[in-house]
Amino acid sequence: MPDFPTETQPERRNWVWSVIQIVLRLAFALWLRYRARGHDKITHRGGMLLIINHQSFLDPLLVGLPLRRPVSFLARDNLFRVPFVGWVLRNTYVLPINRESAATGALREMIARLKAGFWVGIFPEGTRSADGSLGEIKPGFLAMLRRANVPVCPVGIAGADRALGRNHKIPHLSTVRVVFGDPISAEQVAETLKLGETALLDLIRSRLEECMTQACDWRDRS
């Protein structure tokens, strides 16, 4: 597994990601009329799991762009072997995962990073939505919450499916909005889990749908 940059500094971006953020702010402003809100109200300083709806390959960039601290996402391990691309991934907090084998190594690393104070982003639908709506939330990530004991922050994206969605072969001009919801505390996560997995999945889904609705309304008013 590739080395993770700045492992002892979970609240500090490295220079690679800082430069990429500068470039993307300009590119996304022109291409996507990109805007995000809610991230500035998140005061939690320790590890946190970001639960995000999945519309496009752009989603990790759309979520990470407005944040002052890094977020670790997953990517196919073969991408790490591509010249330059692999170097960028290693230096932008991305974890490799082999989808053809057990993902226990990636899961352990994500739990370790959460415990070390990093933010980790996941897409619990497991695949991009064909029409931008929220699909089934798969329960695999609950193992991380049981072991890491961290808050959950819902993040809703609207418009990315119109820019570079599942059925798009070329990029399209679009308006994209991202809404960060209020985090669900680690204590509330633990208490809800006592009621069963379904109770926690329902809570997370309702919070995520609320963020998506706000993002859609914001996009449509623009």
N, C-alpha and C positions, 0 to 999 in steps of 0.2 A: 504494500500500500504506500502511495506517495507520502512524503513528509508533509505535515501541515504547517503552514507559515505562522509565525508569531504565536506559538501555542500558549505562551504565558501571558498574552495580552488580549484577552477576549473582547475588550472594549475598544481596541485600537485597530484601525485599518492599516494595511501595509501600503506602500507607495504604488504598487501595481493597481490595486483596486481603486485607490484614490484618483489615479490618472484616468482609469476607465470610466469612473463616475463623471468626471469633467466632460469627457468626450460624449458619453451617453446623454447627459443632460441636454446638450445642444441638439444631438441627433434626434432624440425622442421628442423634444419640444417641436421640432420642425415636422417630423414624420407622424407622430402620434398625438400631438397637442397634449402631451403627458402631464398629468398632475396627480399628486397624492396628498392625503390628509390623514390625521389621526396618529401618525407616527411620532409627532412631537409631544404627544401627551403620555407616551409610554415612559414611565420613570423607573421601571424595574431594571436593576443593574446586574443581576445574576443570569444564570442560564434560563432560556425560554424556548418553547417549541412554537413555531409559527405554522399554523394550519391554513393552507391557501387553496382556493379553487384553481383548477388547471384548464387554461384555454389555449395556451400557445407555448412554443419553445422560448418565447421571450419572458415568460413569467418570472423566473428567478431574477432576471435583470430588473424587471419592473418593480419587484418587491425590494430588492437590495438597494436600488438607486437612491432613495431619499434618506437612507439611514446613515448615521454617523459611526456605526459599529458593524463589523462583518456578520454575514449570515452564511452558514454552511449548508450547501445543497448536495444532492446526489447526481451523478452523471455516469453514463455507461463507461465501463473501464477501458474499452477499446479507444475512446476519445483521448485518453491520456497518452496513447502511443503515437498520436498524430503530432508531427513537428510543430512547434510553437503553440498549437492549441493545448497540448498537454502541459506546457510550461505555464500558460495562462491559467488553466484550471487549478494547477497546484498552488498558484499564488493568488487565487481568488476564493480560497476556502472550500473548494469543491471536493467531495468524497467520491471515489470510484465504487461502482457496484456492478457485479456480474449477474445479469438477469437469468442466465442459464444454470446457475448453481445457487446453493444456499447463500443468503445474504447476511449470515450471522456476523461476519467480520465487519461489514458496514454498520450493522445495527449496534454492535459493541462500540465501535468508534463514535457513532452519533451519541450514544449514551454517555461515553466518556467526555465528549465535548460539552454536552449539556451540564454534566456535573462540574466541569472545569469553568463554567460560567459563560460559554458561548451560546449564541442564538443559532438554532437549527431550523431550516425551513423544509416542510414536506407538502406533498400534494396527495392527500389521502384517497382521491378518486383512482389514482394509479395510472390514469391515461388522460389525454386531452379531451375535453368536451367537444362534440361535433357541432353543437349549436350555442355554446356559451352558458348553458344551464348547468346546475350542479348535479352531478351523478351520484351514484352510491358511494358512501364513505366507508372504506374498508377498515377493519379494526386492527390491522397489523401494528400501527403506531402505538397502540395502547401499552405494549410491552415496554416501550421507552418511558412512558409516563409513570408506570408502576415502579420502575427502577431509578429514574432520574429525579422524581419529585420536583417538577418545575411547573411554572405557569404555562398556560396555552393562550396564544394571541391569534384570533381569527383575522384573516386578511382577504378581502374581497376584491376581485379584479373584474372590470367590465370593459369590453371593447377590444381586447387582445385577439379574440377569435376572428374579428373582422380585419385585423391588421396582418396577421400571419397565423391563421388557424389551421386546424387539422386538414381541411380540404383545400388549402391554398398552396400553390406551388411557387407563387411569386408574392412579394409583399404588397400590401394595399395601404393607402392612406386611411387613417382612422383616428378616432378620438378615444383615448384610453384614460380611465380613472381607476385609482387604487385607494381603498379605504381600509385603514387599520382599526380594528375594533378594540374595545377595552379587554385587557387580558383576564382570563379566568384564573384565579389564584390557585397555587398548588394545593392549598387547603381545600378549596371547593372541588378541585379535580379529585382529590383523594376521597372526600366525603361522597361525591356522586358515584365514584367507582364502587363504593360499598353497596350501592343499590343495584349494581350490575353494569356490564359493558354497554348494554342498550341505552341505559339512562345517560351515560356520559356521551355516547355517540349522538344521541338526540339533542343534548345540550349544545355540543359543539356544532352540530349541523344548524341548529336554530340561530346561533351567534354568527356563523359563517353566512347563512342566507341573509341575515340582516345587513351585514357588510356589503354583500353583493347587491342587494336592493338599493342601498345608499349609493353605491358606485354607479349602478345603472341609471338611477334618477339624476345624479350629478352629470353623467355623460350626456344624457338626453336633453338636459337643460342648457348644455354648452353650445 
